[in-house]
Amino acid sequence: MDEPKKDVIRETDAEAIRLAKTLLRSARFGALAVIEPQTGSPLASRVGVATDIDGAPLILVSMLSAHTGALLADPRCSLLLGEPGKGDPLAHPRLTLICQAARLERG
């Protein structure tokens, strides 16, 4: 008899919340996925990541990058965070955030 498959999505308990906060605060790079406005196709790119004082993710974007134009047209996006270690990169913790991008003004 086959064993039931283990659910890869962690139950949202205190330990899962702690791990998610740690992944978010320690991330330096992530994969940003946006919707390309001309075609409606998905577009993913690697971006630098930081967090604000409240732990919300921040990315620095250039007006020259395709993902910036896509975010200006449609702010829906997702951000994949997690640093692979030795061995299978899919065996290490990772976090996907479903986001609504907002532009922050300087100052």
Biopython code that builds the backbone (N, CA, C, O; Angstrom):
import numpy as np
from Bio.PDB.StructureBuilder import StructureBuilder

atoms = [
    (1, "MET", "N", (0.838, -1.181, 0.000)),
    (1, "MET", "CA", (0.000, 0.000, 0.000)),
    (1, "MET", "C", (0.882, 1.243, 0.000)),
    (1, "MET", "O", (1.856, 1.321, 0.748)),
    (2, "ASP", "N", (0.539, 2.201, -0.834)),
    (2, "ASP", "CA", (1.315, 3.433, -0.930)),
    (2, "ASP", "C", (1.036, 4.343, 0.259)),
    (2, "ASP", "O", (-0.094, 4.464, 0.734)),
    (3, "GLU", "N", (2.115, 4.981, 0.722)),
    (3, "GLU", "CA", (1.945, 5.977, 1.783)),
    (3, "GLU", "C", (1.299, 7.219, 1.203)),
    (3, "GLU", "O", (1.563, 7.569, 0.053)),
    (4, "PRO", "N", (0.454, 7.898, 1.977)),
    (4, "PRO", "CA", (-0.114, 9.158, 1.471)),
    (4, "PRO", "C", (0.996, 10.188, 1.300)),
    (4, "PRO", "O", (1.939, 10.246, 2.090)),
    (5, "LYS", "N", (0.864, 10.997, 0.255)),
    (5, "LYS", "CA", (1.871, 12.028, 0.006)),
    (5, "LYS", "C", (1.827, 13.078, 1.105)),
    (5, "LYS", "O", (0.759, 13.478, 1.568)),
    (6, "LYS", "N", (3.006, 13.511, 1.507)),
    (6, "LYS", "CA", (3.120, 14.560, 2.510)),
    (6, "LYS", "C", (2.800, 15.901, 1.854)),
    (6, "LYS", "O", (3.295, 16.195, 0.766)),
    (7, "ASP", "N", (1.986, 16.702, 2.505)),
    (7, "ASP", "CA", (1.629, 18.020, 1.979)),
    (7, "ASP", "C", (2.852, 18.928, 2.086)),
    (7, "ASP", "O", (3.432, 19.067, 3.162)),
    (8, "VAL", "N", (3.243, 19.547, 0.972)),
    (8, "VAL", "CA", (4.424, 20.409, 0.968)),
    (8, "VAL", "C", (4.114, 21.813, 1.473)),
    (8, "VAL", "O", (5.031, 22.584, 1.754)),
    (9, "ILE", "N", (2.842, 22.150, 1.590)),
    (9, "ILE", "CA", (2.453, 23.449, 2.143)),
    (9, "ILE", "C", (2.342, 23.290, 3.649)),
    (9, "ILE", "O", (1.562, 22.477, 4.144)),
    (10, "ARG", "N", (3.132, 24.077, 4.375)),
    (10, "ARG", "CA", (3.109, 23.978, 5.833)),
    (10, "ARG", "C", (1.818, 24.522, 6.398)),
    (10, "ARG", "O", (1.263, 25.501, 5.901)),
    (11, "GLU", "N", (1.353, 23.874, 7.438)),
    (11, "GLU", "CA", (0.210, 24.394, 8.179)),
    (11, "GLU", "C", (0.624, 25.741, 8.776)),
    (11, "GLU", "O", (1.761, 25.899, 9.221)),
    (12, "THR", "N", (-0.284, 26.699, 8.786)),
    (12, "THR", "CA", (0.058, 28.026, 9.295)),
    (12, "THR", "C", (-0.019, 28.016, 10.815)),
    (12, "THR", "O", (-1.035, 28.378, 11.408)),
    (13, "ASP", "N", (1.074, 27.595, 11.424)),
    (13, "ASP", "CA", (1.192, 27.605, 12.875)),
    (13, "ASP", "C", (2.298, 28.591, 13.251)),
    (13, "ASP", "O", (2.874, 29.242, 12.379)),
    (14, "ALA", "N", (2.589, 28.701, 14.522)),
    (14, "ALA", "CA", (3.590, 29.669, 14.987)),
    (14, "ALA", "C", (4.957, 29.418, 14.352)),
    (14, "ALA", "O", (5.668, 30.367, 14.020)),
    (15, "GLU", "N", (5.328, 28.155, 14.182)),
    (15, "GLU", "CA", (6.627, 27.831, 13.583)),
    (15, "GLU", "C", (6.668, 28.236, 12.109)),
    (15, "GLU", "O", (7.684, 28.748, 11.641)),
    (16, "ALA", "N", (5.582, 28.015, 11.377)),
    (16, "ALA", "CA", (5.528, 28.410, 9.964)),
    (16, "ALA", "C", (5.605, 29.926, 9.827)),
    (16, "ALA", "O", (6.273, 30.431, 8.925)),
    (17, "ILE", "N", (4.939, 30.647, 10.698)),
    (17, "ILE", "CA", (4.983, 32.115, 10.675)),
    (17, "ILE", "C", (6.397, 32.607, 10.970)),
    (17, "ILE", "O", (6.887, 33.524, 10.311)),
    (18, "ARG", "N", (7.053, 31.997, 11.962)),
    (18, "ARG", "CA", (8.432, 32.383, 12.299)),
    (18, "ARG", "C", (9.355, 32.135, 11.112)),
    (18, "ARG", "O", (10.186, 32.981, 10.783)),
    (19, "LEU", "N", (9.213, 30.977, 10.466)),
    (19, "LEU", "CA", (10.052, 30.648, 9.317)),
    (19, "LEU", "C", (9.798, 31.616, 8.163)),
    (19, "LEU", "O", (10.744, 32.056, 7.509)),
    (20, "ALA", "N", (8.537, 31.951, 7.905)),
    (20, "ALA", "CA", (8.209, 32.896, 6.827)),
    (20, "ALA", "C", (8.830, 34.260, 7.098)),
    (20, "ALA", "O", (9.389, 34.875, 6.190)),
    (21, "LYS", "N", (8.739, 34.736, 8.332)),
    (21, "LYS", "CA", (9.333, 36.035, 8.681)),
    (21, "LYS", "C", (10.848, 35.997, 8.529)),
    (21, "LYS", "O", (11.448, 36.960, 8.052)),
    (22, "THR", "N", (11.468, 34.895, 8.931)),
    (22, "THR", "CA", (12.919, 34.752, 8.796)),
    (22, "THR", "C", (13.327, 34.736, 7.327)),
    (22, "THR", "O", (14.290, 35.401, 6.944)),
    (23, "LEU", "N", (12.601, 33.983, 6.502)),
    (23, "LEU", "CA", (12.910, 33.943, 5.067)),
    (23, "LEU", "C", (12.783, 35.330, 4.451)),
    (23, "LEU", "O", (13.628, 35.739, 3.655)),
    (24, "LEU", "N", (11.737, 36.047, 4.814)),
    (24, "LEU", "CA", (11.510, 37.381, 4.260)),
    (24, "LEU", "C", (12.590, 38.358, 4.708)),
    (24, "LEU", "O", (13.133, 39.096, 3.887)),
    (25, "ARG", "N", (12.907, 38.371, 6.001)),
    (25, "ARG", "CA", (13.901, 39.319, 6.526)),
    (25, "ARG", "C", (15.312, 39.030, 6.039)),
    (25, "ARG", "O", (16.118, 39.952, 5.905)),
    (26, "SER", "N", (15.625, 37.769, 5.774)),
    (26, "SER", "CA", (17.000, 37.422, 5.389)),
    (26, "SER", "C", (17.211, 37.394, 3.876)),
    (26, "SER", "O", (18.348, 37.289, 3.417)),
    (27, "ALA", "N", (16.150, 37.485, 3.107)),
    (27, "ALA", "CA", (16.274, 37.412, 1.643)),
    (27, "ALA", "C", (17.024, 38.621, 1.103)),
    (27, "ALA", "O", (16.791, 39.751, 1.533)),
    (28, "ARG", "N", (17.911, 38.380, 0.173)),
    (28, "ARG", "CA", (18.628, 39.451, -0.519)),
    (28, "ARG", "C", (18.258, 39.489, -1.994)),
    (28, "ARG", "O", (18.401, 40.520, -2.652)),
    (29, "PHE", "N", (17.784, 38.369, -2.508)),
    (29, "PHE", "CA", (17.363, 38.264, -3.902)),
    (29, "PHE", "C", (16.093, 37.435, -3.957)),
    (29, "PHE", "O", (15.824, 36.623, -3.072)),
    (30, "GLY", "N", (15.326, 37.649, -4.995)),
    (30, "GLY", "CA", (14.106, 36.874, -5.186)),
    (30, "GLY", "C", (13.745, 36.825, -6.657)),
    (30, "GLY", "O", (14.361, 37.496, -7.485)),
    (31, "ALA", "N", (12.754, 36.033, -6.968)),
    (31, "ALA", "CA", (12.216, 35.954, -8.326)),
    (31, "ALA", "C", (10.883, 36.694, -8.332)),
    (31, "ALA", "O", (9.940, 36.306, -7.642)),
    (32, "LEU", "N", (10.818, 37.758, -9.116)),
    (32, "LEU", "CA", (9.613, 38.566, -9.242)),
    (32, "LEU", "C", (8.871, 38.129, -10.496)),
    (32, "LEU", "O", (9.451, 38.099, -11.582)),
    (33, "ALA", "N", (7.603, 37.793, -10.355)),
    (33, "ALA", "CA", (6.782, 37.407, -11.505)),
    (33, "ALA", "C", (5.702, 38.461, -11.711)),
    (33, "ALA", "O", (4.991, 38.835, -10.778)),
    (34, "VAL", "N", (5.592, 38.929, -12.943)),
    (34, "VAL", "CA", (4.630, 39.971, -13.310)),
    (34, "VAL", "C", (3.885, 39.519, -14.563)),
    (34, "VAL", "O", (4.188, 38.473, -15.137)),
    (35, "ILE", "N", (2.915, 40.316, -14.975)),
    (35, "ILE", "CA", (2.167, 40.045, -16.200)),
    (35, "ILE", "C", (2.618, 41.048, -17.253)),
    (35, "ILE", "O", (2.479, 42.257, -17.064)),
    (36, "GLU", "N", (3.156, 40.548, -18.360)),
    (36, "GLU", "CA", (3.646, 41.416, -19.431)),
    (36, "GLU", "C", (2.439, 42.087, -20.093)),
    (36, "GLU", "O", (1.549, 41.397, -20.589)),
    (37, "PRO", "N", (2.398, 43.447, -20.108)),
    (37, "PRO", "CA", (1.174, 44.133, -20.524)),
    (37, "PRO", "C", (0.777, 43.954, -21.989)),
    (37, "PRO", "O", (-0.417, 43.926, -22.289)),
    (38, "GLN", "N", (1.719, 43.834, -22.895)),
    (38, "GLN", "CA", (1.360, 43.723, -24.308)),
    (38, "GLN", "C", (0.787, 42.353, -24.667)),
    (38, "GLN", "O", (-0.090, 42.252, -25.524)),
    (39, "THR", "N", (1.276, 41.308, -24.018)),
    (39, "THR", "CA", (0.873, 39.951, -24.396)),
    (39, "THR", "C", (0.044, 39.233, -23.334)),
    (39, "THR", "O", (-0.639, 38.253, -23.632)),
    (40, "GLY", "N", (0.104, 39.723, -22.095)),
    (40, "GLY", "CA", (-0.566, 39.027, -20.997)),
    (40, "GLY", "C", (0.191, 37.802, -20.522)),
    (40, "GLY", "O", (-0.312, 37.030, -19.705)),
    (41, "SER", "N", (1.402, 37.623, -21.032)),
    (41, "SER", "CA", (2.228, 36.474, -20.658)),
    (41, "SER", "C", (2.924, 36.730, -19.332)),
    (41, "SER", "O", (3.181, 37.880, -18.979)),
    (42, "PRO", "N", (3.233, 35.663, -18.591)),
    (42, "PRO", "CA", (3.998, 35.836, -17.363)),
    (42, "PRO", "C", (5.449, 36.190, -17.683)),
    (42, "PRO", "O", (6.001, 35.746, -18.690)),
    (43, "LEU", "N", (6.049, 36.983, -16.826)),
    (43, "LEU", "CA", (7.444, 37.399, -16.972)),
    (43, "LEU", "C", (8.081, 37.313, -15.590)),
    (43, "LEU", "O", (7.576, 37.911, -14.640)),
    (44, "ALA", "N", (9.165, 36.589, -15.471)),
    (44, "ALA", "CA", (9.858, 36.460, -14.190)),
    (44, "ALA", "C", (11.267, 37.007, -14.328)),
    (44, "ALA", "O", (11.917, 36.824, -15.357)),
    (45, "SER", "N", (11.733, 37.677, -13.289)),
    (45, "SER", "CA", (13.099, 38.192, -13.289)),
    (45, "SER", "C", (13.643, 38.174, -11.869)),
    (45, "SER", "O", (12.891, 38.188, -10.895)),
    (46, "ARG", "N", (14.945, 38.143, -11.779)),
    (46, "ARG", "CA", (15.615, 38.152, -10.476)),
    (46, "ARG", "C", (15.757, 39.596, -10.030)),
    (46, "ARG", "O", (16.169, 40.459, -10.806)),
    (47, "VAL", "N", (15.409, 39.855, -8.766)),
    (47, "VAL", "CA", (15.479, 41.215, -8.234)),
    (47, "VAL", "C", (16.143, 41.201, -6.859)),
    (47, "VAL", "O", (16.118, 40.196, -6.148)),
    (48, "GLY", "N", (16.735, 42.333, -6.505)),
    (48, "GLY", "CA", (17.245, 42.521, -5.161)),
    (48, "GLY", "C", (16.077, 42.809, -4.224)),
    (48, "GLY", "O", (15.133, 43.507, -4.592)),
    (49, "VAL", "N", (16.148, 42.267, -3.015)),
    (49, "VAL", "CA", (15.047, 42.388, -2.056)),
    (49, "VAL", "C", (15.575, 42.918, -0.730)),
    (49, "VAL", "O", (16.682, 42.581, -0.308)),
    (50, "ALA", "N", (14.777, 43.742, -0.086)),
    (50, "ALA", "CA", (15.019, 44.200, 1.282)),
    (50, "ALA", "C", (13.655, 44.269, 1.956)),
    (50, "ALA", "O", (12.637, 43.990, 1.323)),
    (51, "THR", "N", (13.625, 44.634, 3.215)),
    (51, "THR", "CA", (12.349, 44.836, 3.904)),
    (51, "THR", "C", (12.355, 46.196, 4.578)),
    (51, "THR", "O", (13.407, 46.730, 4.932)),
    (52, "ASP", "N", (11.152, 46.749, 4.750)),
    (52, "ASP", "CA", (11.051, 47.997, 5.492)),
    (52, "ASP", "C", (11.014, 47.687, 6.987)),
    (52, "ASP", "O", (11.139, 46.530, 7.386)),
    (53, "ILE", "N", (10.845, 48.703, 7.799)),
    (53, "ILE", "CA", (10.887, 48.540, 9.246)),
    (53, "ILE", "C", (9.796, 47.601, 9.756)),
    (53, "ILE", "O", (9.953, 46.975, 10.805)),
    (54, "ASP", "N", (8.693, 47.503, 9.016)),
    (54, "ASP", "CA", (7.589, 46.627, 9.414)),
    (54, "ASP", "C", (7.700, 45.222, 8.830)),
    (54, "ASP", "O", (6.852, 44.373, 9.102)),
    (55, "GLY", "N", (8.732, 44.967, 8.032)),
    (55, "GLY", "CA", (8.920, 43.650, 7.441)),
    (55, "GLY", "C", (8.304, 43.481, 6.071)),
    (55, "GLY", "O", (8.341, 42.383, 5.516)),
    (56, "ALA", "N", (7.735, 44.539, 5.505)),
    (56, "ALA", "CA", (7.164, 44.446, 4.156)),
    (56, "ALA", "C", (8.294, 44.393, 3.130)),
    (56, "ALA", "O", (9.301, 45.083, 3.291)),
    (57, "PRO", "N", (8.144, 43.589, 2.084)),
    (57, "PRO", "CA", (9.214, 43.486, 1.089)),
    (57, "PRO", "C", (9.336, 44.751, 0.246)),
    (57, "PRO", "O", (8.347, 45.406, -0.080)),
    (58, "LEU", "N", (10.580, 45.071, -0.095)),
    (58, "LEU", "CA", (10.900, 46.201, -0.967)),
    (58, "LEU", "C", (11.812, 45.703, -2.076)),
    (58, "LEU", "O", (12.679, 44.860, -1.846)),
    (59, "ILE", "N", (11.614, 46.229, -3.285)),
    (59, "ILE", "CA", (12.547, 45.963, -4.378)),
    (59, "ILE", "C", (12.899, 47.301, -5.016)),
    (59, "ILE", "O", (12.066, 48.205, -5.087)),
    (60, "LEU", "N", (14.121, 47.416, -5.473)),
    (60, "LEU", "CA", (14.571, 48.599, -6.196)),
    (60, "LEU", "C", (14.513, 48.256, -7.676)),
    (60, "LEU", "O", (15.133, 47.291, -8.122)),
    (61, "VAL", "N", (13.762, 49.051, -8.435)),
    (61, "VAL", "CA", (13.596, 48.758, -9.859)),
    (61, "VAL", "C", (14.079, 49.928, -10.699)),
    (61, "VAL", "O", (14.135, 51.067, -10.235)),
    (62, "SER", "N", (14.422, 49.628, -11.928)),
    (62, "SER", "CA", (14.855, 50.630, -12.891)),
    (62, "SER", "C", (13.734, 50.861, -13.889)),
    (62, "SER", "O", (13.011, 49.926, -14.233)),
    (63, "MET", "N", (13.579, 52.081, -14.355)),
    (63, "MET", "CA", (12.586, 52.369, -15.384)),
    (63, "MET", "C", (12.949, 51.686, -16.704)),
    (63, "MET", "O", (12.119, 51.621, -17.612)),
    (64, "LEU", "N", (14.169, 51.180, -16.820)),
    (64, "LEU", "CA", (14.602, 50.481, -18.029)),
    (64, "LEU", "C", (14.188, 49.010, -18.041)),
    (64, "LEU", "O", (14.190, 48.378, -19.097)),
    (65, "SER", "N", (13.835, 48.462, -16.884)),
    (65, "SER", "CA", (13.545, 47.027, -16.817)),
    (65, "SER", "C", (12.119, 46.718, -17.261)),
    (65, "SER", "O", (11.198, 47.506, -17.048)),
    (66, "ALA", "N", (11.962, 45.562, -17.877)),
    (66, "ALA", "CA", (10.644, 45.142, -18.362)),
    (66, "ALA", "C", (9.661, 44.958, -17.215)),
    (66, "ALA", "O", (8.474, 45.250, -17.360)),
    (67, "HIS", "N", (10.155, 44.471, -16.065)),
    (67, "HIS", "CA", (9.213, 44.239, -14.971)),
    (67, "HIS", "C", (8.669, 45.546, -14.386)),
    (67, "HIS", "O", (7.561, 45.562, -13.851)),
    (68, "THR", "N", (9.424, 46.633, -14.478)),
    (68, "THR", "CA", (8.913, 47.920, -13.987)),
    (68, "THR", "C", (7.733, 48.384, -14.829)),
    (68, "THR", "O", (6.708, 48.794, -14.285)),
    (69, "GLY", "N", (7.866, 48.323, -16.145)),
    (69, "GLY", "CA", (6.752, 48.688, -17.017)),
    (69, "GLY", "C", (5.531, 47.819, -16.771)),
    (69, "GLY", "O", (4.397, 48.298, -16.789)),
    (70, "ALA", "N", (5.777, 46.539, -16.543)),
    (70, "ALA", "CA", (4.671, 45.623, -16.269)),
    (70, "ALA", "C", (3.977, 45.981, -14.956)),
    (70, "ALA", "O", (2.749, 45.953, -14.878)),
    (71, "LEU", "N", (4.758, 46.318, -13.921)),
    (71, "LEU", "CA", (4.167, 46.689, -12.628)),
    (71, "LEU", "C", (3.399, 48.001, -12.712)),
    (71, "LEU", "O", (2.379, 48.167, -12.043)),
    (72, "LEU", "N", (3.880, 48.932, -13.529)),
    (72, "LEU", "CA", (3.156, 50.193, -13.695)),
    (72, "LEU", "C", (1.817, 49.964, -14.399)),
    (72, "LEU", "O", (0.836, 50.651, -14.112)),
    (73, "ALA", "N", (1.778, 49.000, -15.318)),
    (73, "ALA", "CA", (0.542, 48.687, -16.038)),
    (73, "ALA", "C", (-0.412, 47.842, -15.195)),
    (73, "ALA", "O", (-1.630, 48.002, -15.281)),
    (74, "ASP", "N", (0.140, 46.950, -14.385)),
    (74, "ASP", "CA", (-0.667, 46.040, -13.563)),
    (74, "ASP", "C", (0.158, 45.676, -12.334)),
    (74, "ASP", "O", (1.114, 44.910, -12.449)),
    (75, "PRO", "N", (-0.184, 46.204, -11.161)),
    (75, "PRO", "CA", (0.656, 46.005, -9.982)),
    (75, "PRO", "C", (0.595, 44.608, -9.363)),
    (75, "PRO", "O", (1.298, 44.340, -8.388)),
    (76, "ARG", "N", (-0.231, 43.718, -9.909)),
    (76, "ARG", "CA", (-0.278, 42.354, -9.358)),
    (76, "ARG", "C", (1.020, 41.626, -9.688)),
    (76, "ARG", "O", (1.506, 41.676, -10.818)),
    (77, "CYS", "N", (1.569, 40.954, -8.692)),
    (77, "CYS", "CA", (2.824, 40.235, -8.893)),
    (77, "CYS", "C", (2.974, 39.178, -7.811)),
    (77, "CYS", "O", (2.188, 39.113, -6.866)),
    (78, "SER", "N", (3.988, 38.360, -7.968)),
    (78, "SER", "CA", (4.362, 37.441, -6.900)),
    (78, "SER", "C", (5.875, 37.487, -6.753)),
    (78, "SER", "O", (6.606, 37.796, -7.694)),
    (79, "LEU", "N", (6.317, 37.174, -5.555)),
    (79, "LEU", "CA", (7.734, 37.234, -5.222)),
    (79, "LEU", "C", (8.106, 35.925, -4.548)),
    (79, "LEU", "O", (7.548, 35.576, -3.508)),
    (80, "LEU", "N", (9.048, 35.204, -5.137)),
    (80, "LEU", "CA", (9.530, 33.939, -4.586)),
    (80, "LEU", "C", (10.849, 34.197, -3.877)),
    (80, "LEU", "O", (11.784, 34.741, -4.466)),
    (81, "LEU", "N", (10.922, 33.803, -2.607)),
    (81, "LEU", "CA", (12.113, 34.017, -1.787)),
    (81, "LEU", "C", (12.594, 32.684, -1.229)),
    (81, "LEU", "O", (11.794, 31.778, -0.996)),
    (82, "GLY", "N", (13.884, 32.569, -1.017)),
    (82, "GLY", "CA", (14.468, 31.381, -0.409)),
    (82, "GLY", "C", (15.853, 31.150, -0.969)),
    (82, "GLY", "O", (16.075, 31.282, -2.173)),
    (83, "GLU", "N", (16.770, 30.810, -0.108)),
    (83, "GLU", "CA", (18.148, 30.575, -0.531)),
    (83, "GLU", "C", (18.422, 29.078, -0.541)),
    (83, "GLU", "O", (18.350, 28.428, 0.502)),
    (84, "PRO", "N", (18.737, 28.525, -1.711)),
    (84, "PRO", "CA", (19.054, 27.098, -1.746)),
    (84, "PRO", "C", (20.401, 26.831, -1.097)),
    (84, "PRO", "O", (21.316, 27.650, -1.186)),
    (85, "GLY", "N", (20.516, 25.707, -0.458)),
    (85, "GLY", "CA", (21.776, 25.270, 0.127)),
    (85, "GLY", "C", (22.312, 24.100, -0.674)),
    (85, "GLY", "O", (22.039, 23.976, -1.868)),
    (86, "LYS", "N", (23.071, 23.251, -0.019)),
    (86, "LYS", "CA", (23.630, 22.076, -0.692)),
    (86, "LYS", "C", (22.519, 21.083, -1.005)),
    (86, "LYS", "O", (21.516, 20.997, -0.297)),
    (87, "GLY", "N", (22.725, 20.349, -2.067)),
    (87, "GLY", "CA", (21.765, 19.313, -2.429)),
    (87, "GLY", "C", (20.612, 19.861, -3.246)),
    (87, "GLY", "O", (20.749, 20.861, -3.951)),
    (88, "ASP", "N", (19.499, 19.208, -3.143)),
    (88, "ASP", "CA", (18.305, 19.542, -3.917)),
    (88, "ASP", "C", (17.785, 20.922, -3.513)),
    (88, "ASP", "O", (17.386, 21.102, -2.362)),
    (89, "PRO", "N", (17.776, 21.909, -4.430)),
    (89, "PRO", "CA", (17.305, 23.244, -4.070)),
    (89, "PRO", "C", (15.826, 23.269, -3.706)),
    (89, "PRO", "O", (15.374, 24.185, -3.018)),
    (90, "LEU", "N", (15.070, 22.274, -4.159)),
    (90, "LEU", "CA", (13.644, 22.240, -3.830)),
    (90, "LEU", "C", (13.372, 21.662, -2.448)),
    (90, "LEU", "O", (12.231, 21.665, -1.985)),
    (91, "ALA", "N", (14.421, 21.163, -1.783)),
    (91, "ALA", "CA", (14.263, 20.624, -0.437)),
    (91, "ALA", "C", (14.438, 21.701, 0.631)),
    (91, "ALA", "O", (14.233, 21.436, 1.815)),
    (92, "HIS", "N", (14.814, 22.908, 0.226)),
    (92, "HIS", "CA", (15.058, 23.987, 1.178)),
    (92, "HIS", "C", (13.829, 24.885, 1.302)),
    (92, "HIS", "O", (13.033, 24.976, 0.367)),
    (93, "PRO", "N", (13.666, 25.548, 2.446)),
    (93, "PRO", "CA", (12.493, 26.408, 2.641)),
    (93, "PRO", "C", (12.442, 27.538, 1.622)),
    (93, "PRO", "O", (13.469, 28.095, 1.232)),
    (94, "ARG", "N", (11.234, 27.861, 1.205)),
    (94, "ARG", "CA", (11.010, 28.992, 0.306)),
    (94, "ARG", "C", (9.629, 29.548, 0.602)),
    (94, "ARG", "O", (8.786, 28.890, 1.212)),
    (95, "LEU", "N", (9.425, 30.761, 0.158)),
    (95, "LEU", "CA", (8.192, 31.482, 0.456)),
    (95, "LEU", "C", (7.751, 32.217, -0.797)),
    (95, "LEU", "O", (8.545, 32.936, -1.404)),
    (96, "THR", "N", (6.504, 32.048, -1.192)),
    (96, "THR", "CA", (5.939, 32.810, -2.299)),
    (96, "THR", "C", (4.937, 33.800, -1.733)),
    (96, "THR", "O", (4.009, 33.424, -1.017)),
    (97, "LEU", "N", (5.134, 35.069, -2.063)),
    (97, "LEU", "CA", (4.223, 36.132, -1.637)),
    (97, "LEU", "C", (3.397, 36.575, -2.835)),
    (97, "LEU", "O", (3.944, 36.827, -3.908)),
    (98, "ILE", "N", (2.105, 36.669, -2.660)),
    (98, "ILE", "CA", (1.236, 37.240, -3.686)),
    (98, "ILE", "C", (1.074, 38.704, -3.309)),
    (98, "ILE", "O", (0.586, 39.022, -2.224)),
    (99, "CYS", "N", (1.486, 39.599, -4.207)),
    (99, "CYS", "CA", (1.653, 41.011, -3.857)),
    (99, "CYS", "C", (0.850, 41.944, -4.759)),
    (99, "CYS", "O", (0.397, 41.574, -5.842)),
    (100, "GLN", "N", (0.700, 43.140, -4.274)),
    (100, "GLN", "CA", (0.174, 44.272, -5.031)),
    (100, "GLN", "C", (1.258, 45.344, -4.898)),
    (100, "GLN", "O", (1.416, 45.936, -3.830)),
    (101, "ALA", "N", (1.996, 45.594, -5.966)),
    (101, "ALA", "CA", (3.120, 46.531, -5.913)),
    (101, "ALA", "C", (2.619, 47.967, -5.780)),
    (101, "ALA", "O", (1.579, 48.333, -6.327)),
    (102, "ALA", "N", (3.374, 48.757, -5.051)),
    (102, "ALA", "CA", (3.078, 50.183, -4.910)),
    (102, "ALA", "C", (4.386, 50.943, -5.000)),
    (102, "ALA", "O", (5.396, 50.529, -4.430)),
    (103, "ARG", "N", (4.366, 52.044, -5.709)),
    (103, "ARG", "CA", (5.567, 52.866, -5.866)),
    (103, "ARG", "C", (5.751, 53.735, -4.623)),
    (103, "ARG", "O", (4.807, 54.358, -4.137)),
    (104, "LEU", "N", (6.979, 53.762, -4.123)),
    (104, "LEU", "CA", (7.327, 54.630, -3.001)),
    (104, "LEU", "C", (8.097, 55.819, -3.538)),
    (104, "LEU", "O", (9.015, 55.658, -4.341)),
    (105, "GLU", "N", (7.736, 56.980, -3.108)),
    (105, "GLU", "CA", (8.436, 58.192, -3.528)),
    (105, "GLU", "C", (9.649, 58.411, -2.637)),
    (105, "GLU", "O", (9.659, 58.013, -1.473)),
    (106, "ARG", "N", (10.655, 59.040, -3.189)),
    (106, "ARG", "CA", (11.849, 59.372, -2.398)),
    (106, "ARG", "C", (11.489, 60.398, -1.341)),
    (106, "ARG", "O", (10.594, 61.227, -1.504)),
    (107, "GLY", "N", (12.235, 60.299, -0.248)),
    (107, "GLY", "CA", (12.041, 61.333, 0.760)),
    (107, "GLY", "C", (11.680, 60.811, 2.018)),
    (107, "GLY", "O", (11.484, 61.569, 2.968)),
]
sb = StructureBuilder()
sb.init_structure("model")
sb.init_model(0)
sb.init_chain("A")
sb.init_seg("    ")
for serial, (resi, resn, name, xyz) in enumerate(atoms, 1):
    if name == "N":
        sb.init_residue(resn, " ", resi, " ")
    sb.init_atom(name, np.array(xyz, "f"), 0.0, 1.0, " ", f" {name:<3s}", serial, name[0])
structure = sb.get_structure()
